[in-house]
Amino acid sequence: MKKLSNILILALVLTGLLISPVFAQDDMPTDDEVNAIAKQLYCPVCENTPLDVCPTEACRQWRELIRLQLSEGKTEEEIKQYFVDNYGARVLSEPPRTGLNWLIYILPPVFILAGAFILFRSFQAWTKPRAVEADSGPGEEAGSTSQKDEYIARLEDELKNRK
């Protein structure tokens, strides 16, 4: 009987030990939560590779660091600031909107609008019919229009002969 109670107590203790890690895992952030932040960061080692898809061991460790910081209750901004403090602003997928970085957000739309305006004006000029110059008036010089007059006179004669 005493042996049975010892076995029962041992089973309860072992069950309690097995259950406690399960409760600790509930507080651990999921891969989706970690990748939501890692997607906004670039690997400090690899060039132009988001942290969430980088296959290197360093990136795996940084994702685990993000998981640890999330489990400690840090916010997304605090975690991103940690990476900026340690590796510089180049790890951010979107540059901070301060100082000269505002030009990144302002110049592309300005260039697009300017290009659209130039194209619009060019298309207008191309499709607009050009006015045909009338006969030279009395104020024009005879020497500059003598070739045009000769051509027009020949053209008019040929048109008259056709009829």
GROMACS elastic network, one bead per residue, 0.5 to 0.9 nm:
[ bonds ]
;  ai    aj funct       b0    kb
    1     4     6  0.50665   500
    1     5     6  0.63868   500
    1     6     6  0.87038   500
    2     5     6  0.52113   500
    2     6     6  0.62627   500
    2     7     6  0.86880   500
    3     6     6  0.51122   500
    3     7     6  0.62532   500
    3     8     6  0.86300   500
    4     7     6  0.51294   500
    4     8     6  0.61679   500
    4     9     6  0.86696   500
    5     9     6  0.61200   500
    5    10     6  0.84922   500
    6     9     6  0.51206   500
    6    10     6  0.60568   500
    6    11     6  0.85131   500
    7    10     6  0.50225   500
    7    11     6  0.60627   500
    7    12     6  0.86256   500
    8    11     6  0.50678   500
    8    12     6  0.62608   500
    8    13     6  0.86798   500
    9    12     6  0.51080   500
    9    13     6  0.61793   500
    9    14     6  0.86137   500
   10    13     6  0.51256   500
   10    14     6  0.61538   500
   10    15     6  0.85032   500
   11    14     6  0.51739   500
   11    15     6  0.60341   500
   11    16     6  0.85492   500
   12    15     6  0.50153   500
   12    16     6  0.61027   500
   12    17     6  0.86280   500
   13    16     6  0.50754   500
   13    17     6  0.62905   500
   13    18     6  0.87470   500
   14    17     6  0.50260   500
   14    18     6  0.62316   500
   14    19     6  0.86372   500
   15    18     6  0.51100   500
   15    19     6  0.61293   500
   15    20     6  0.87444   500
   16    19     6  0.51887   500
   16    20     6  0.62953   500
   17    20     6  0.56006   500
   17    21     6  0.74126   500
   18    21     6  0.62751   500
   18    22     6  0.72717   500
   19    22     6  0.52983   500
   19    23     6  0.67235   500
   20    23     6  0.52691   500
   20    24     6  0.65014   500
   20    25     6  0.89333   500
   21    25     6  0.62929   500
   21    26     6  0.89729   500
   22    25     6  0.51907   500
   22    26     6  0.68159   500
   23    26     6  0.54323   500
   23    27     6  0.74987   500
   24    27     6  0.57621   500
   24    28     6  0.71370   500
   25    28     6  0.50748   500
   25    29     6  0.84076   500
   26    29     6  0.79169   500
   27    71     6  0.64044   500
   28    67     6  0.72778   500
   28    68     6  0.79540   500
   28    70     6  0.78732   500
   28    71     6  0.55644   500
   29    32     6  0.80608   500
   29    33     6  0.60616   500
   29    34     6  0.67830   500
   29    67     6  0.60357   500
   29    68     6  0.82746   500
   29    70     6  0.65161   500
   29    71     6  0.62378   500
   30    33     6  0.52809   500
   30    34     6  0.64334   500
   30    35     6  0.86520   500
   30    67     6  0.80076   500
   31    34     6  0.50454   500
   31    35     6  0.59311   500
   31    36     6  0.84199   500
   31    67     6  0.81896   500
   32    35     6  0.50653   500
   32    36     6  0.59818   500
   32    37     6  0.88383   500
   33    36     6  0.51845   500
   33    37     6  0.68857   500
   33    38     6  0.87958   500
   33    67     6  0.81956   500
   33    70     6  0.85538   500
   34    37     6  0.55681   500
   34    38     6  0.61274   500
   34    39     6  0.86105   500
   34    52     6  0.82167   500
   34    63     6  0.66715   500
   34    64     6  0.82117   500
   34    66     6  0.62656   500
   34    67     6  0.57786   500
   34    70     6  0.78878   500
   35    39     6  0.56569   500
   35    40     6  0.85197   500
   35    51     6  0.81368   500
   35    52     6  0.53590   500
   35    53     6  0.86948   500
   35    63     6  0.77114   500
   35    66     6  0.89668   500
   36    39     6  0.54724   500
   36    40     6  0.71137   500
   36    52     6  0.80881   500
   37    40     6  0.54217   500
   37    41     6  0.69725   500
   37    51     6  0.88345   500
   37    52     6  0.81760   500
   37    63     6  0.89726   500
   37    66     6  0.78199   500
   37    76     6  0.66038   500
   37    79     6  0.82292   500
   37    80     6  0.78212   500
   38    41     6  0.51974   500
   38    42     6  0.76338   500
   38    43     6  0.89720   500
   38    50     6  0.71368   500
   38    51     6  0.50766   500
   38    53     6  0.85261   500
   38    62     6  0.86258   500
   38    63     6  0.67404   500
   38    66     6  0.77308   500
   39    42     6  0.75179   500
   39    50     6  0.58119   500
   39    51     6  0.60210   500
   39    52     6  0.51382   500
   39    53     6  0.79593   500
   39    93     6  0.78622   500
   40    50     6  0.73155   500
   40    51     6  0.77816   500
   40    52     6  0.84188   500
   40    80     6  0.83383   500
   40    91     6  0.84970   500
   40    92     6  0.62226   500
   40    93     6  0.51591   500
   40    94     6  0.73703   500
   41    44     6  0.87085   500
   41    49     6  0.87856   500
   41    50     6  0.59328   500
   41    51     6  0.56365   500
   41    52     6  0.79230   500
   41    80     6  0.75519   500
   41    83     6  0.83394   500
   41    90     6  0.87430   500
   41    91     6  0.53105   500
   41    93     6  0.52662   500
   41    94     6  0.83847   500
   42    45     6  0.86874   500
   42    46     6  0.80498   500
   42    47     6  0.79047   500
   42    48     6  0.65241   500
   42    49     6  0.56206   500
   42    52     6  0.82670   500
   42    54     6  0.87091   500
   42    90     6  0.75749   500
   42    92     6  0.59954   500
   42    93     6  0.60481   500
   43    46     6  0.53994   500
   43    47     6  0.69271   500
   43    48     6  0.73165   500
   43    49     6  0.57345   500
   43    50     6  0.58083   500
   43    52     6  0.86145   500
   43    54     6  0.70281   500
   43    58     6  0.85983   500
   43    59     6  0.65557   500
   43    62     6  0.88110   500
   43    91     6  0.63889   500
   44    47     6  0.73729   500
   44    48     6  0.89982   500
   44    49     6  0.87668   500
   44    51     6  0.84593   500
   44    59     6  0.85366   500
   44    87     6  0.65068   500
   44    88     6  0.86521   500
   44    90     6  0.77424   500
   44    91     6  0.58893   500
   45    49     6  0.89061   500
   45    58     6  0.80143   500
   45    59     6  0.84201   500
   46    49     6  0.59783   500
   46    50     6  0.87639   500
   46    54     6  0.78514   500
   46    56     6  0.84668   500
   47    50     6  0.88407   500
   49    52     6  0.84672   500
   49    53     6  0.71990   500
   49    54     6  0.60176   500
   50    53     6  0.58047   500
   50    54     6  0.61755   500
   50    91     6  0.88315   500
   50    93     6  0.77418   500
   51    54     6  0.52787   500
   51    55     6  0.86626   500
   51    59     6  0.60916   500
   51    60     6  0.83833   500
   51    62     6  0.80285   500
   51    63     6  0.74925   500
   51    91     6  0.89096   500
   52    55     6  0.86617   500
   52    59     6  0.79015   500
   52    60     6  0.85842   500
   52    63     6  0.74292   500
   53    59     6  0.85692   500
   54    57     6  0.86850   500
   54    58     6  0.89225   500
   54    59     6  0.61067   500
   54    60     6  0.78346   500
   55    58     6  0.85358   500
   55    59     6  0.68582   500
   55    60     6  0.72561   500
   56    59     6  0.53762   500
   56    60     6  0.64812   500
   56    61     6  0.88485   500
   57    60     6  0.50163   500
   57    61     6  0.62775   500
   57    62     6  0.86687   500
   58    61     6  0.50976   500
   58    62     6  0.62366   500
   58    63     6  0.86995   500
   59    63     6  0.61055   500
   59    64     6  0.85060   500
   60    63     6  0.51128   500
   60    64     6  0.63006   500
   60    65     6  0.86388   500
   61    65     6  0.61435   500
   61    66     6  0.86635   500
   62    66     6  0.62320   500
   62    67     6  0.85958   500
   63    67     6  0.62564   500
   63    68     6  0.86405   500
   64    68     6  0.61153   500
   64    69     6  0.85618   500
   65    69     6  0.61325   500
   65    70     6  0.85277   500
   66    69     6  0.50999   500
   66    70     6  0.60906   500
   66    71     6  0.85668   500
   66    79     6  0.68980   500
   67    70     6  0.51179   500
   67    71     6  0.61907   500
   67    72     6  0.86675   500
   68    71     6  0.50909   500
   68    72     6  0.62827   500
   68    73     6  0.88547   500
   69    73     6  0.65389   500
   69    74     6  0.55991   500
   69    75     6  0.82747   500
   69    78     6  0.89935   500
   69    79     6  0.70046   500
   70    73     6  0.51138   500
   70    74     6  0.52449   500
   70    75     6  0.68987   500
   70    76     6  0.79750   500
   70    79     6  0.80896   500
   71    74     6  0.74357   500
   74    77     6  0.82059   500
   74    78     6  0.60876   500
   74    79     6  0.66684   500
   75    78     6  0.52006   500
   75    79     6  0.63546   500
   75    80     6  0.87296   500
   76    79     6  0.52145   500
   76    80     6  0.62306   500
   76    81     6  0.85480   500
   77    80     6  0.51264   500
   77    81     6  0.60056   500
   77    82     6  0.85458   500
   78    81     6  0.50242   500
   78    82     6  0.61617   500
   78    83     6  0.88465   500
   79    82     6  0.50217   500
   79    83     6  0.65425   500
   79    84     6  0.87550   500
   80    83     6  0.52113   500
   80    84     6  0.62403   500
   80    85     6  0.86151   500
   80    91     6  0.87625   500
   80    92     6  0.76513   500
   81    85     6  0.59846   500
   81    86     6  0.85395   500
   81    89     6  0.89194   500
   82    85     6  0.51480   500
   82    86     6  0.62725   500
   82    87     6  0.85250   500
   83    86     6  0.51549   500
   83    87     6  0.57011   500
   83    88     6  0.71394   500
   83    89     6  0.81856   500
   83    91     6  0.71210   500
   83    92     6  0.84205   500
   84    87     6  0.53042   500
   84    89     6  0.50406   500
   84    90     6  0.76568   500
   84    91     6  0.66033   500
   84    92     6  0.73981   500
   85    88     6  0.58542   500
   85    89     6  0.78988   500
   87    90     6  0.74448   500
   87    91     6  0.67008   500
   88    91     6  0.63634   500
   88    92     6  0.84006   500
   89    92     6  0.57349   500
   89    95     6  0.69912   500
   89    96     6  0.77240   500
   90    93     6  0.76988   500
   90    94     6  0.88820   500
   90    95     6  0.75556   500
   91    94     6  0.87709   500
   91    95     6  0.88438   500
   92    95     6  0.60315   500
   92    96     6  0.80256   500
   94    97     6  0.86590   500
   95    98     6  0.85123   500
   95   101     6  0.67870   500
   95   104     6  0.85581   500
   96    99     6  0.86734   500
   96   101     6  0.67278   500
   96   102     6  0.83286   500
   97   100     6  0.82575   500
   97   101     6  0.56462   500
   97   102     6  0.54757   500
   97   104     6  0.87434   500
   97   105     6  0.82035   500
   98   101     6  0.55822   500
   98   102     6  0.60399   500
   99   102     6  0.62353   500
   99   103     6  0.84503   500
  100   103     6  0.56943   500
  100   104     6  0.78521   500
  101   104     6  0.54710   500
  101   105     6  0.73892   500
  102   105     6  0.53201   500
  102   106     6  0.62325   500
  102   107     6  0.84924   500
  103   107     6  0.54594   500
  103   108     6  0.83149   500
  104   107     6  0.60044   500
  104   108     6  0.69970   500
  105   108     6  0.66803   500
  105   109     6  0.76759   500
  106   109     6  0.60504   500
  106   110     6  0.64917   500
  106   111     6  0.89712   500
  107   110     6  0.50321   500
  107   111     6  0.60686   500
  107   112     6  0.85502   500
  108   111     6  0.51481   500
  108   112     6  0.61291   500
  108   113     6  0.86138   500
  109   113     6  0.60682   500
  109   114     6  0.84858   500
  110   113     6  0.51952   500
  110   114     6  0.60814   500
  110   115     6  0.85277   500
  111   114     6  0.50585   500
  111   115     6  0.60022   500
  111   116     6  0.84807   500
  112   115     6  0.51438   500
  112   116     6  0.61154   500
  112   117     6  0.86029   500
  113   116     6  0.50592   500
  113   117     6  0.61476   500
  113   118     6  0.86501   500
  114   117     6  0.50908   500
  114   118     6  0.62129   500
  114   119     6  0.86273   500
  115   118     6  0.51009   500
  115   119     6  0.61183   500
  115   120     6  0.84924   500
  116   119     6  0.51153   500
  116   120     6  0.60299   500
  116   121     6  0.86018   500
  117   120     6  0.50568   500
  117   121     6  0.61853   500
  117   122     6  0.85406   500
  118   121     6  0.51911   500
  118   122     6  0.60767   500
  118   123     6  0.85962   500
  119   123     6  0.60466   500
  119   124     6  0.84735   500
  120   123     6  0.52203   500
  120   124     6  0.61909   500
  120   125     6  0.87177   500
  121   124     6  0.50589   500
  121   125     6  0.62708   500
  121   126     6  0.86853   500
  122   125     6  0.51095   500
  122   126     6  0.61531   500
  122   127     6  0.86475   500
  123   126     6  0.50323   500
  123   127     6  0.60705   500
  123   128     6  0.83536   500
  124   127     6  0.53770   500
  124   128     6  0.59117   500
  125   128     6  0.52992   500
  125   129     6  0.82904   500
  126   129     6  0.78531   500
  131   134     6  0.88839   500
  133   136     6  0.80718   500
  134   137     6  0.82797   500
  135   149     6  0.82964   500
  136   139     6  0.79411   500
  136   140     6  0.62643   500
  136   141     6  0.85970   500
  136   142     6  0.86210   500
  136   145     6  0.74220   500
  136   149     6  0.86410   500
  137   140     6  0.58597   500
  137   141     6  0.89790   500
  138   141     6  0.80455   500
  140   143     6  0.88665   500
  140   144     6  0.80386   500
  140   145     6  0.80217   500
  141   144     6  0.58930   500
  141   145     6  0.69975   500
  141   146     6  0.88753   500
  142   145     6  0.55555   500
  142   146     6  0.59085   500
  143   146     6  0.53377   500
  143   147     6  0.81507   500
  144   147     6  0.73750   500
  144   148     6  0.82663   500
  145   148     6  0.51588   500
  145   149     6  0.60221   500
  145   150     6  0.85810   500
  146   149     6  0.50738   500
  146   150     6  0.61624   500
  146   151     6  0.86748   500
  147   150     6  0.51930   500
  147   151     6  0.63023   500
  147   152     6  0.86408   500
  148   151     6  0.51703   500
  148   152     6  0.60702   500
  148   153     6  0.84923   500
  149   152     6  0.50852   500
  149   153     6  0.59783   500
  149   154     6  0.85912   500
  150   153     6  0.51336   500
  150   154     6  0.62856   500
  150   155     6  0.86306   500
  151   154     6  0.52051   500
  151   155     6  0.61445   500
  151   156     6  0.86138   500
  152   156     6  0.60676   500
  152   157     6  0.85639   500
  153   156     6  0.51809   500
  153   157     6  0.62072   500
  153   158     6  0.87208   500
  154   157     6  0.51137   500
  154   158     6  0.62612   500
  154   159     6  0.86453   500
  155   158     6  0.52415   500
  155   159     6  0.62315   500
  155   160     6  0.86895   500
  156   159     6  0.50682   500
  156   160     6  0.61843   500
  156   161     6  0.86792   500
  157   160     6  0.51041   500
  157   161     6  0.62192   500
  157   162     6  0.87593   500
  158   161     6  0.50887   500
  158   162     6  0.63472   500
  159   162     6  0.52552   500
  159   163     6  0.70494   500
  160   163     6  0.57027   500
